[in-house]
């Protein structure tokens, strides 16, 4: 099967998902991504795409500073 733009095994849904991932990873606020994609509320957008946000695991990654032990605040 040839999908959009001559790509094989790529559906419009995959392209939509990829676009949302790039928007979130690029720091676009969840409220704007949610509105752009027509989600009924931001909770859905955050649940599906939240892990792609730049700050998602920043605190957890910061704990991995092996120069010393840090207390989680």
C-alpha positions as CSV (number, residue, x, y, z in Angstrom):
1,X,0.0,0.0,0.0
2,X,1.3,3.5,-0.9
3,X,0.1,6.1,1.5
4,X,0.4,9.9,1.6
5,X,3.3,11.5,-0.3
6,X,4.2,8.1,-1.8
7,X,5.3,6.7,1.6
8,X,4.6,3.0,2.2
9,X,2.8,1.9,5.3
10,X,2.1,5.4,6.4
11,X,-1.5,6.5,7.1
12,X,-2.9,10.0,7.6
13,X,-3.2,9.1,11.3
14,X,0.5,8.3,11.6
15,X,1.3,11.7,10.0
16,X,-1.1,13.5,12.4
17,X,0.5,11.7,15.4
18,X,4.0,12.6,14.2
19,X,3.0,16.2,13.7
20,X,1.7,16.4,17.3
21,X,4.8,14.8,18.7
22,X,7.0,17.4,16.9
23,X,4.8,20.2,18.2
24,X,5.0,19.0,21.8
25,X,8.8,18.3,21.6
26,X,9.2,21.8,20.2
27,X,7.7,23.3,23.3
28,X,4.3,24.3,21.9
29,X,1.9,24.5,24.9
30,X,-0.4,21.5,25.4
31,X,-3.4,23.8,25.2
32,X,-2.4,25.0,21.7
33,X,-1.6,21.4,20.5
34,X,-5.0,20.3,21.8
35,X,-6.8,23.0,20.1
36,X,-4.9,22.5,16.8
37,X,-5.8,18.8,16.7
38,X,-9.4,19.3,17.9
39,X,-9.1,17.2,21.1
40,X,-12.1,17.6,23.4
41,X,-9.8,18.7,26.2
42,X,-6.1,19.2,27.1
43,X,-6.1,16.1,29.4
44,X,-6.3,13.8,26.3
45,X,-3.5,15.6,24.6
46,X,-1.3,15.5,27.8
47,X,-2.0,11.8,28.4
48,X,-1.0,10.9,24.8
49,X,1.8,13.3,24.1
50,X,3.0,14.5,27.5
51,X,6.1,12.3,27.5
52,X,7.4,14.1,24.4
53,X,7.5,17.5,26.2
54,X,11.0,18.9,26.8
55,X,10.5,19.1,30.6
56,X,8.8,15.7,31.1
57,X,11.6,13.9,32.8
58,X,14.0,16.7,33.5
59,X,13.8,16.4,37.3
60,X,14.3,12.6,37.1
61,X,17.3,13.1,34.8
62,X,18.8,15.8,37.1
63,X,18.9,13.2,40.0
64,X,21.3,11.2,37.9
65,X,24.1,13.6,38.6
66,X,26.7,11.1,39.8
67,X,28.8,13.8,41.5
68,X,26.6,13.6,44.6
69,X,23.3,12.4,45.9
70,X,20.4,14.9,45.6
71,X,17.2,15.0,47.6
72,X,14.0,15.1,45.5
73,X,12.1,18.3,46.4
